[in-house]
Each structure stands twice: as structure tokens, then as C-alpha cells.
Amino acid sequence: MTTLRKDLNLIADLVENNSKVIDVGCGNGELINFLSKNKNAKIQGLEINQKKVNQCVAKGLSVIQGDADKDLGLYPDNSFDYVILSQTIQATIEPKKILIELTRIGKKVIVSIPNFGFWKVRLDLLFKGKMPITSKLNSTWFETVNIHLCTISDFIDLSDQLNLEIKQTVTISSNKQKQFFGKPNKSENIFAEEAIFLIQH
């Protein structure tokens, strides 16, 4: 069986077999390739980078070039059983609009984020006074694609504002993970490096 990096493997665990799935910002297609082979998923991918699209197509994956900020409106309501947005929402121009669109086109939505509230990030800001670089936020401030960094608490607040139900949360730190039915404990906003949310409208 093909192995995935840790966060993608946890996302795959949330997807039921035989589902219709779109991965928005699918990169080189690692996750959708896994879901197709191991979950018998009917998959599609949307990716802004044409080179990565070409890599996916070369693997026989159904991926098209598109921009999440512009092209999600082309999909009808409830087109997919699952819509996945992995480590991408913070790089979009209008995250709130994106989240609304994701929950419109998908019956269930899986969003993962790097947590800007992680304690190492806080310490870097406090003691160095500079934008932090971590394993999940690994670019300098002037090179990063992340334009709307948020914390776990920020994302939960936005979901509440949009009346979205967080059905399950998985938080990840360097050597462990925790699973919650519903929202995570508030302490995870400090101790988790990233989080994965399963959302239902």
C-alpha cells in the first residue's frame, strides 16, 4: 500500500470508501492517487500550478488547472461527497468565500490548516520579534504564499459565524495526534502545530 505523509494519511482516514471526492489545490496528486487506489474513490483535482497539473495527468489522474478563488462557482451544489482543501485556505485571497463555496459544492468538507497559534510560533514572535519559520510555515515572510494565516481558534470562529458544524477535528504536533468529536479542546490552539477539520453544513 502506498504511504502518505502524516497529515494526508489522516485526511484519507476521514474519507469513506466509494465516495466522490475533489481535492482543491491537489498539488502533485499524492492524496487523490491514494484515495483512488485504496478507497475506490471517484476523484477529481483542481490545481492552480500547470506544471503540477501536468504531473497529475501523467499519472492518469483527473485534474484540471484552476484557481480556487475564481473557479469553485463553476461546480453545482452538492457535486461531491467530500471536498478537500489541504494546507491551502491560508493562501487564498478570500478564505471566507472559499469556505462558503466548499460547503456548497460538498456534502462534507475537510480543511487542514497550519496553526499560527502554535506555542513555538508565539515564542518566536515574542523573543525574536520576527515572523516565525516552522516545519509547517517554512518560508520567509517575503516568499510565503500564506496571506491569511490563522489559528485553530480563528478557524473555529469563522465556522461558527457561517453556521457550519465541525463534526470531527484531528490535531497534530511533532510526535502525536489527537482526535476530537466536534471542536478540539481550547488548549490545542497552543499545543497543536496543525489541525484537520471535518465540516458539515
Secondary structure by P-SEA (a helix, b strand, c coil): cccccaaaaaaaaaccccccccccccccaaaaaaaaacccccbbbbbccaaaaaaaaaaccbbbbbbccccccccccccccbbbbcccccccccaaaaaaaaaaaccbbbbbbcccccaaaaaaaacccccccccccccccccccccccccaaaaaaaaaaacccccbbbbbcccbbbbbccccccccccccccccccccc
